[in-house]
Every structure is written in structure tokens, then in C-alpha cells.
């Protein structure tokens, strides 16, 4: 799909998939869809045919903005380090290709990375969608940070199986880990130096920030 980052005004385009019409709105680097309520089956059809990943919530579809090279590199670094650390353990790290459903709210989305322990539980309505993430990771982008920190994090924290939610900044060294406590509260642990480590207690993994930011402008 073409980039619309240079557009200064709102431009509407229509994507037609098997007689389904979806009106998309593009503004700067942000990309979202605004259309009449559609079914989960229609969402699956759209998402399978789309060149971008799409979120679904309460009958609406929202196309997810693409990331920067730094965003992609940080995601890859985390997945590599987590994957190596989880060898021999009953937990698996997944890339952003794995769709996750927040069963409690109905949001379908694609985290930048997720860790699932034990058997992967699949949604009965939308195929290839996981229900039981233990850890979810989002790398923050300028265009999506407000949403990721606010409404999206609120959705994630309602996943019954979720134990840790990690937000990684790409424009500075900053890793926030929100940890679920037995009483239902969430404890924030923040790491701000390359010599610090991200501790994921729920899966028994510790990753140095130096490795998460390896290859970026902050790693030297």
C-alpha cells in the first residue's frame, strides 16, 4: 500500500473486497478506517486481503500504521533475546504476525510481540487468533504512543492470562514493564539505562536493555 505520509489533508479511499466496501481515512502517518459496522467474518475477509494489519473493535476496522526501521529493529532484538532465553521452557515468543483477542472487551489486534505459555488457546470466531497471552510487548511510535499507552493498554490489562505488559520507547532508552499483582493492581517497573535489564518474572526471563537497543543510535 502506498505511503500517505506526505498528505497534508484528509484523503478518503475505498477498498472493495468480495463486494464489501470499506472507507479508509488517511491523515499524515496515521491510518484508520471509518465505516459502517461489519461482522467478524467480514473483518477476516478484509484482514486477509489487506496489505496492512487491521484492528477490529465493536464492528469497526482500523488499519494499523507501519513502523520505522528503528521500531522494526527493536522488535526483532526483543524477539531474538526472548526466544533464546525461553528455549527449553513451556513458553513461546511470537512476532507481530500473531493476532491477539482481548476476550473481555472484543478487541482484535496485533501486538509487536507476545509470549504465550502452555497451549495456545484460539478464538472460536476469528481463526489464528490467540486468547491467552502471558506477556505483551508494544514498541511505541510517535503516531500511536497515546493510543498504546491509553486505551490499548487498558484493553490489554483486561486479558485474564496477562501477567506483564511491556512498553518500549524507540526515541529514547526507556522500557516500562507493568506487572499484575495478586490483588489486581498493576505495578510499574521502569528501566532508563542501557545497563539496566528488563525482568519478566512471569516467564523467568531477564533481557539487558543494551540488547533490546542493539544497533540503534542509543547502543553506542
N, C-alpha and C positions, 0 to 999 in steps of 0.2 A: 504494500500500500504506500502511496506517495506520502512524503512528509509535508505537513501543512504548517511547519514552524514559522514560516515567513509571512503567513497571512496576518494582516492587521485587522481584519474584520471577520465577522462570523460568516461561515460558508456552510450551507446545508447540502448534503449529498444523500443519495438513496442507494441502498444495497438491496437487491432483489435476489432471494434465494428460494427456489422452488415455489414461486408465486407468493412469497412472504416479503413484504415491503417494510424496510426499517429506515427511519430518518436519522441520520447522524449529524451531529454538530461538532465543528472543529473550531477551536479558538487557541491560537498560539500553539504551545506544546501540549495543551490539554485536549483530550479527545473523549467525547462522551456521546451516548446515544439517547435520544428522546423519542419515544414512540408510544403507541397505544399498548395496553397490557398484552403480553404474549404468554403462551403456555411454556412449560418446561420442555416439551417436545420441540416447539418452535425454537427455543433457545439452543437446544442441542444442534438443530439443523444449522442455525446461524453460526454457532461457535465452530462447528466442524468445517464450515466453508470459509470462514474468515481468515484473513492473513494476520490478524492480531488476536490476542486473547480477550475474552469478554467476561465481565462480571454480570451476574443476574441477581436481582432483588425485587421481590414483590411485583413481578410482571414486567419489569424494565431491564433493559440491557445497557451496559456501559462499557465501551471499548477502553481497554487499558493502554495508557501511553507507553511508548517504547522507552528504553533506558539508554544512558550514556555508556561509553566504554568503561568508565570508572565503576559504574553501577554493575555492569556485567562482570568485571574483574573481581570485585569484592564478593559477589555472589559465588563465583567459581572458586575463589580462595576458601570461603567458608565451607562449601560443599566438599571440596577436596580434604580439608583438615578434619571435618566432622566424619566424613566417610572412612578415613584412615583410622580415626580414634574409635569408631564403632565396630571395627572388624572383630568378629567373634562374639559380639553382643546381640541381644534379640531386638535391636533397633536398627532402622534403615533411614538414611537421609535421602530426600527426594529433591529434584530440581523444580523450577517454576512450571514445568510441564504438567505437574500433578495438580489437578483441580481439587479444592477442598470445600466442603459444605459446612456452614455453621448451622447445624440441625436446629438449634434453639431459635434462630431468627430467620432462616431461609436464605441466607446469603451464599451464593456460589462464587468463588474467586480463586485466584492463582497466587499463593504466596511466593516470595522469591526462593524460599527453601522451607522444607518441613521435615520433621523427624517423626516416624511412626514406630511404635514398639509393639511387638507381637503381630497378630494377624491384622492385615489392613481391612477395615470394615468399609464396604462400598455402599453408596447411596442407592436405594432401590428405584429412584426415579430418573436420575441422570447417570449414565454409565461412566465408569472410570473416574469416579469422584470419591475421595476419602472422607470419612466421618470422624476419625479418631486420632488426630494429630496430638502428639505429646509436646512438641516444640514447633513454633512457627517463627520464621525469620523474614523481616522486611528490610530491604536496603532503601533508605529514604532518598527521594528525589525532590528537587525544588518544586515541581509541579504537583506532587502528590503528598508531600510531607504532612500538610494539615489534615488531609483525609486519613492518612495512615496512622497518625498519632491520635486522631479523634474517633470518628465514627467506626473506622475499620478495626481499630484496636478494641473498641467497645464490643463489636461483634465477636472478635476472636476470643476475648476473655469469657464469653459465654459458652464456649466449647467445653463440654464436661470433662473430656480427657486432657485438655491442655494444661500443662504444668508451667511452661515458660514461654514468654513472648519476647523476642529479641528485635530491637530496632537499631540498625547500623547506619550512621551518617556517612555520606560519601564526600562531603565538602570539608570535613574535619575529623580528627580522631575522636570518636565518641560512639560507645556501644552501650545501649541501655537494655537491661535484662529485667523483665517483670516476672516475678516468681509467685505462684499461687501458694498461699499459706493454708493450713488446715481449717482455719475459721472462715475462709472465703476471701480474705483480703489479699491484695497483691503488693508485694514488696519490690521496690526498685533498687537494683544494683547498677551503678553507673561506672564505666571504665573510660578514662580520658587520656591514658598514656600508652605508647607502644609497648612499654614494659609490663603493662597490666595484662590480665588474662580474662577471658570470658568463661565463667564456670556454669556449666549446665548440669545442675545436680540431679535432675530427673533421669538423665541418661548416663551419668558418670563420665562426662567429657569436659576437658579444660582446653581452651584454644587461646594461644597468645595473640593479642591484637596485632603484633608485628606480622603474623602470618595472615591475618584477615586483610590487612592493608598492604601486603606484599605486592610490589610492582606499581603502587600508586605514588603520587607526589609526596606522601607523608612517610613513606617507608625508609627514606634515606636519612 
